[in-house]
Every structure is written in C-alpha cells, then in structure tokens.
C-alpha cells in the first residue's frame, strides 16, 4: 500500500514501486490531509487543515527520490474548525484582492529523499 503524507512543504513518501513509477493523490477521495500551524507575533496560533490535496508524484526507486507537484484549494482549508477564522484566513491569504475560490497553495519538489517502506519487526 502506498501512503502519502503532506505536512506544510515537507513531503514524505513510503512506497514499494518500480523505477519512475507515477503516483496520483486524488483530491476527491479524502484519504490524505494537510496540516499547518501558524504562530502570530502576538501569540495567536491557528491550525489549518485540508483533505483536498491533489498530487502527481514520480518515484525513482534506484535513486530513492520523489519529484512532483501538489495543489490545495484555499477554500478547502479549514482553520481551527471555525467558519469565522477560516474566512479571515482566506482574506489574509488573498489580501482581499482575489476571490478565495480562485486560489490554491502549490508545491513543486524535485529529488526529495523517500523513506524506506515500513517493515514488520
């Protein structure tokens, strides 16, 4: 089984695959999550989560690396499980200049070291 975990900008992939095997994370399935913690200078801390992650990954098992692109729609990110904080986060992220529905957080990465598959002891 392949498992992808995206936390902020760090992507770790645990997979058993052949050379350059492509992987796709479907944002409509909801089996993946993104979590981010933002600390403000005044001491406020918010937790943002989304389960609408869209990723396309290529895994090179010879080099032990992964490369790809991921995207998370801004409107899928929930802040502290509160609609008001979520709305404020959307306004902050867009600086009130773009509709949140048109925005995504995008991540591209190349040759990230992959973790070895978990093996039973």
C-alpha positions, 0 to 999 in steps of 0.5 A: 500500500502506498501512503502519502503524507503532506505536512506544510512543504515537507513531503514524505513518501513510503512506497514499494514501486518500480523505477519512475513509477507515477503516483496520483493523490486524488483530491476527491477521495479524502484519504490524505490531509494537510496540516499547518500551524501558524504562530502570530507575533502576538501569540495567536496560533491557528491550525489549518487543515485540508483533505483536498490535496491533489498530487502527481508524484514520480518515484525513482526507486534506484535513486530513492527520490520523489519529484512532483507537484501538489495543489490545495484549494484555499477554500478547502482549508479549514482553520481551527474548525471555525467558519469565522477564522477560516474566512479571515484566513482566506482574506489574509491569504488573498489580501482581499484582492482575489476571490478565495475560490480562485486560489490554491497553495502549490508545491513543486519538489524535485529529488526529495529523499523517500523513506524506506517502506515500513517493515514488520519487526 
